[in-house]
Amino acid sequence: MSAVTTDPAEASACTTTGDAESALCATAPLRLMAVHAHPDDESSKGAATMARYAKEGVDVLVVTLTGGERGDILNKAMDRPEIRADLAGVRRAEMARAREILGVRQQFLGFTDSGLPEGDPLPPLPDGCFALEPLETAARPLVRAVRAFRPQVILGYDENGGYPHPDHVKCHQVTIEAFEAAADPDRYLDCGEPWQPAKLYYFATFHRARFMALHEEMVRRGLESPYAERLEEWVEDHPGHEITTRVPCADFFEVRDQALLAHATQIDPDGGWFACPREVQVAAWPTEDFHLARSVVDTEKPEDDLFAGVRDSVRCIGG
Ligand SMILES: [Zn+2]
């Protein structure tokens, strides 16, 4: 993959304060946007891929729909009263650190975390949360961000949200809405100049083939695999989207792990995220994987580059 240099002519004069009203603008010819529900999601899905593209000069922007205010504290060492008292502030600081580690830009889009409902029957979602917003209200800041940043490639969740958190499902819905509406001059009239993204991918991170490969490599090395039970019960992937694109990014697994650890309230350093040694991952599954869900450019599958079919046209236009 060739390096991409920053073309000052591509940079726009709009502000970069990072709040929901002033969207971040493009600074490089190739641009990748990752749409996530909560701070920490960017570090657990596609993080090594983003770090690799950012290192190669691609302008990478993470947009985070909610502030993660209703996340549980999943790391015992961080479960302290002063952290609970300002979880939103703590999570913003964690996000800032993770963003620095990954070498990407990031913008909160200003919605309120819906929380993960638990119990039987499930409790109702809290008033004013992201998942209860009407689609157009929920998609508006994302449409504005897409039109300002003008990404060729957008990464998002599939229709199940990757896992059934209401914010993740909503995140999928607004990503589809923004991908389809951003180029339409008759929609979202107050959200900037229309922009046609070229490709939309779904993250395909937690699929059976990958966990099977990790499991087999651990067994081969005489290590105790944490995945045996899970794999026995795992009949098939849902919704089972075809993996169209595998991006080699093993050199950035360490960066990914550091970014995950920056989310200290959410990630237990002794927990499942780190149950498989990095060298096993590098040997058994050195890619992050994606499903090409929409494309307006021609591309040959399988791909190993999210910008396949895009690079040549960018070079033509950019000269
Ligand atoms: Zn999440």
Residues whose N, C-alpha, C, O or C-beta is under 5 A from the ligand:
A	BS01	ZN	A37 H38 D41
